[in-house]
Amino acid sequence: MMRQDERRARTRRRLLDAARRAFAVRGYDSASLDSIAAEASLSKGAVYAHFPTKQDLYLAVVDEVLADARSRVESVSAQLESGRTPEAAYRAYFEDGGGTLHAALMLDAWNTSVREPAVRTALEEFLRWRTAALASAAVAAVPPEEAIRLADLVGRLIDGELMRVRHGFGSLSDERATGTG
C-alpha cells in the first residue's frame, strides 16, 4: 500500500511533468492551470494543493530545467578542461537528448524573465554560475585572462544553439552530419 507521502510525491511529479510539456508548448503566459491539471489527469485543486500559484509551479519547473542545464554545462566544462575547442565543447551540452523540450523551456524562461523578477533572479544566478564554471574549466586550456572571454563565447554558442533547436532549425551538428551546413 502506498503511503501518503509517496502519493503526494507522485502527484507532484505528474503535475511537474504536465507543466513542463505545457510551458514548453504554450509558454508561461498561455499555459493554464486547468490544462495542466487535465493533462496530469488531476483536479485543479490538486494543483493548488502542491503549488499555491501558477508562478510557484512555473518556478519549480524552472528550477528543474536549470538543474538540467547545470548538468549539461558540467559536460561542456569537461570538454574545455580536456582542451577541446569552444565549437567542439559546446556540443556536449546537447548530447544527452531531450534537446527540444529543454530548449523550449530555457527560451521560455528567458522570455518570462523580462516580466517575472523571480524567474529573472533564477536565470541571472544560473548565468553567473555558468560563466564561472566554464571559465574555471577554460583555464586548463587558455591563459587566465582569456578564460572569461572563452566562457562567454561558449555560453553564447549554447544560447544560439538553444534558439536554433527551439525554432526548428535543427542543430549545427545535425547540419554537418547531413552535409547541409
C-alpha positions as a Python dict, from the first residue, in 0.01 Angstrom:
ca = {
    (1, 'M'): (0, 0, 0),
    (2, 'M'): (135, 341, -98),
    (3, 'R'): (195, 586, 182),
    (4, 'Q'): (54, 936, 172),
    (5, 'D'): (396, 1099, 121),
    (6, 'E'): (461, 866, -175),
    (7, 'R'): (123, 953, -329),
    (8, 'R'): (194, 1321, -274),
    (9, 'A'): (536, 1291, -440),
    (10, 'R'): (385, 1107, -738),
    (11, 'T'): (112, 1368, -777),
    (12, 'R'): (369, 1646, -762),
    (13, 'R'): (580, 1467, -1026),
    (14, 'R'): (277, 1426, -1255),
    (15, 'L'): (199, 1795, -1220),
    (16, 'L'): (558, 1899, -1292),
    (17, 'D'): (577, 1672, -1597),
    (18, 'A'): (248, 1807, -1733),
    (19, 'A'): (358, 2164, -1659),
    (20, 'R'): (692, 2111, -1838),
    (21, 'R'): (506, 1999, -2151),
    (22, 'A'): (252, 2281, -2128),
    (23, 'F'): (510, 2554, -2071),
    (24, 'A'): (730, 2415, -2350),
    (25, 'V'): (443, 2417, -2599),
    (26, 'R'): (241, 2722, -2492),
    (27, 'G'): (479, 2922, -2275),
    (28, 'Y'): (419, 3058, -1928),
    (29, 'D'): (171, 3323, -2037),
    (30, 'S'): (-53, 3093, -2241),
    (31, 'A'): (-43, 2773, -2038),
    (32, 'S'): (-334, 2745, -1797),
    (33, 'L'): (-355, 2560, -1468),
    (34, 'D'): (-676, 2399, -1595),
    (35, 'S'): (-496, 2249, -1895),
    (36, 'I'): (-202, 2136, -1681),
    (37, 'A'): (-437, 1966, -1433),
    (38, 'A'): (-627, 1799, -1719),
    (39, 'E'): (-306, 1674, -1882),
    (40, 'A'): (-197, 1528, -1550),
    (41, 'S'): (-546, 1374, -1506),
    (42, 'L'): (-583, 1562, -1179),
    (43, 'S'): (-815, 1827, -1044),
    (44, 'K'): (-727, 2193, -1031),
    (45, 'G'): (-749, 2153, -652),
    (46, 'A'): (-461, 1906, -671),
    (47, 'V'): (-256, 2171, -847),
    (48, 'Y'): (-328, 2425, -574),
    (49, 'A'): (-256, 2169, -301),
    (50, 'H'): (102, 2147, -434),
    (51, 'F'): (154, 2491, -588),
    (52, 'P'): (-37, 2790, -447),
    (53, 'T'): (7, 2991, -769),
    (54, 'K'): (88, 2939, -1134),
    (55, 'Q'): (415, 3120, -1071),
    (56, 'D'): (506, 2873, -795),
    (57, 'L'): (451, 2586, -1038),
    (58, 'Y'): (650, 2765, -1308),
    (59, 'L'): (939, 2835, -1070),
    (60, 'A'): (950, 2466, -975),
    (61, 'V'): (976, 2380, -1346),
    (62, 'V'): (1243, 2647, -1399),
    (63, 'D'): (1441, 2506, -1104),
    (64, 'E'): (1437, 2162, -1267),
    (65, 'V'): (1531, 2300, -1609),
    (66, 'L'): (1820, 2499, -1465),
    (67, 'A'): (1939, 2191, -1273),
    (68, 'D'): (1941, 2004, -1604),
    (69, 'A'): (2126, 2296, -1764),
    (70, 'R'): (2389, 2284, -1487),
    (71, 'S'): (2448, 1916, -1555),
    (72, 'R'): (2482, 1992, -1926),
    (73, 'V'): (2728, 2275, -1855),
    (74, 'E'): (2938, 2037, -1647),
    (75, 'S'): (2972, 1818, -1958),
    (76, 'V'): (3083, 2123, -2157),
    (77, 'S'): (3330, 2213, -1882),
    (78, 'A'): (3484, 1866, -1900),
    (79, 'Q'): (3534, 1915, -2273),
    (80, 'L'): (3703, 2251, -2220),
    (81, 'E'): (3927, 2106, -1949),
    (82, 'S'): (4041, 1838, -2189),
    (83, 'G'): (4146, 2104, -2439),
    (84, 'R'): (3858, 2076, -2687),
    (85, 'T'): (3783, 2383, -2896),
    (86, 'P'): (3487, 2601, -2796),
    (87, 'E'): (3298, 2481, -3105),
    (88, 'A'): (3351, 2118, -3009),
    (89, 'A'): (3298, 2172, -2636),
    (90, 'Y'): (2960, 2346, -2653),
    (91, 'R'): (2810, 2049, -2840),
    (92, 'A'): (2841, 1841, -2523),
    (93, 'Y'): (2550, 2049, -2387),
    (94, 'F'): (2318, 1878, -2635),
    (95, 'E'): (2449, 1521, -2626),
    (96, 'D'): (2219, 1376, -2360),
    (97, 'G'): (1900, 1418, -2557),
    (98, 'G'): (1580, 1598, -2466),
    (99, 'G'): (1714, 1899, -2651),
    (100, 'T'): (1387, 2023, -2800),
    (101, 'L'): (1196, 2025, -2470),
    (102, 'H'): (1496, 2167, -2285),
    (103, 'A'): (1544, 2440, -2547),
    (104, 'A'): (1176, 2536, -2535),
    (105, 'L'): (1178, 2564, -2157),
    (106, 'M'): (1507, 2756, -2143),
    (107, 'L'): (1389, 3009, -2401),
    (108, 'D'): (1055, 3046, -2227),
    (109, 'A'): (1244, 3118, -1904),
    (110, 'W'): (1441, 3389, -2087),
    (111, 'N'): (1116, 3539, -2222),
    (112, 'T'): (937, 3518, -1888),
    (113, 'S'): (1233, 3668, -1701),
    (114, 'V'): (1154, 4004, -1861),
    (115, 'R'): (825, 4023, -1667),
    (116, 'E'): (878, 3797, -1366),
    (117, 'P'): (1151, 3909, -1123),
    (118, 'A'): (1180, 3569, -952),
    (119, 'V'): (1246, 3400, -1287),
    (120, 'R'): (1495, 3672, -1378),
    (121, 'T'): (1680, 3620, -1049),
    (122, 'A'): (1699, 3242, -1104),
    (123, 'L'): (1820, 3287, -1462),
    (124, 'E'): (2079, 3552, -1367),
    (125, 'E'): (2215, 3324, -1091),
    (126, 'F'): (2242, 3039, -1340),
    (127, 'L'): (2420, 3257, -1599),
    (128, 'R'): (2672, 3378, -1339),
    (129, 'W'): (2734, 3020, -1230),
    (130, 'R'): (2765, 2907, -1595),
    (131, 'T'): (3026, 3172, -1676),
    (132, 'A'): (3226, 3088, -1363),
    (133, 'A'): (3211, 2713, -1428),
    (134, 'L'): (3313, 2747, -1791),
    (135, 'A'): (3590, 2997, -1708),
    (136, 'S'): (3726, 2766, -1441),
    (137, 'A'): (3737, 2484, -1695),
    (138, 'A'): (3884, 2704, -1968),
    (139, 'V'): (4182, 2799, -1750),
    (140, 'A'): (4315, 2449, -1824),
    (141, 'A'): (4340, 2537, -2194),
    (142, 'V'): (4394, 2913, -2218),
    (143, 'P'): (4569, 3184, -2017),
    (144, 'P'): (4359, 3303, -1721),
    (145, 'E'): (4298, 3646, -1876),
    (146, 'E'): (4125, 3478, -2172),
    (147, 'A'): (3921, 3229, -1969),
    (148, 'I'): (3626, 3466, -1907),
    (149, 'R'): (3613, 3564, -2274),
    (150, 'L'): (3616, 3198, -2375),
    (151, 'A'): (3349, 3114, -2116),
    (152, 'D'): (3129, 3394, -2251),
    (153, 'L'): (3181, 3272, -2608),
    (154, 'V'): (3087, 2913, -2521),
    (155, 'G'): (2782, 3035, -2328),
    (156, 'R'): (2670, 3235, -2630),
    (157, 'L'): (2721, 2933, -2856),
    (158, 'I'): (2496, 2732, -2624),
    (159, 'D'): (2232, 3008, -2621),
    (160, 'G'): (2239, 3036, -3000),
    (161, 'E'): (2203, 2662, -3042),
    (162, 'L'): (1910, 2662, -2797),
    (163, 'M'): (1735, 2914, -3023),
    (164, 'R'): (1806, 2709, -3337),
    (165, 'V'): (1672, 2391, -3176),
    (166, 'R'): (1367, 2565, -3027),
    (167, 'H'): (1266, 2726, -3354),
    (168, 'G'): (1306, 2408, -3555),
    (169, 'F'): (1618, 2496, -3750),
    (170, 'G'): (1796, 2187, -3620),
    (171, 'S'): (2136, 2189, -3465),
    (172, 'L'): (2457, 2284, -3638),
    (173, 'S'): (2595, 1937, -3564),
    (174, 'D'): (2291, 1785, -3743),
    (175, 'E'): (2363, 2002, -4046),
    (176, 'R'): (2730, 1899, -4051),
    (177, 'A'): (2633, 1531, -4031),
    (178, 'T'): (2395, 1562, -4327),
    (179, 'G'): (2619, 1795, -4527),
    (180, 'T'): (2362, 2078, -4529),
    (181, 'G'): (2559, 2319, -4310),
}
